[in-house]
């Protein structure tokens, strides 16, 4: 199983890999859900979903990137 969703070949082919977690014996649903949310956050899936919610023109992306680099 692939560990990382950032494989460019898979993105070109349109394949989507969903993060998976194994529920440990005796683990509560809340604990498993926390681990799943943490894994999604680490892989940047939520950020990408938020970014793709609305179309952003290339010029807007460039302007946003420049603004972020100036803050650093």
N, C-alpha and C positions, 0 to 999 in steps of 0.2 A: 504494500500500500504506500502511496506517495504521502509524504509528510507535509509538503508545502503546496499551497494553491497558486504560487506565483510562477509556475512553470509556463514559459511563453508558448511552448508548443501546444499545451492543452488549451490555453486561452485562444489561440488561433483556430483550433478545431471546434471551439464552442463547448468544450466539456466543462462541467462544473463539478468540483470536488467539495463535498460537504464535510466539515470536520466531524470526527466521530470520537466518542469517549466510551470506555467500557465501564459499566456500572459495577462497582465492587460489591461483594457479598455483604449485606447488612448496611449498605450505604443508603442514606435517605435521598428522596427525590430532590430536595432542596440542595443538598451537597453536590449531587450530580449536575444539577442545573447551574450551580455556581462555577463548577469546573468547565462546563460547556461554554458558558458566557465568557469566562476568562480566555479560553482557547480561541473563541471567535474574535475577541478583542486583540489578542496577540497576533493573529493572522491578518488583521486589518479589514475584515469583511464588513463590519458595520460602517466604518469610515467610507469604504468604497460604495456601499449602498447609498449612504447619504450624499456622496459626491455625484452619483449617477441619477439621483432622483429627478433632476431637471437637466436639460441639455445646457452645456456651458460652451460658448464659442471659444475657439483657440485663443483669440485675443484676450478674452476674459480670463482664461486659464493662465496666460502669460502674465497679465496684470496682477492676478492673485499671487502667483509664484514670486514675482518681484517684490510685492508688498511683504510677503512672509520673509524673504531674504533680508529686507531692510530692518525688520524687527529684531533679527538675531544679532 
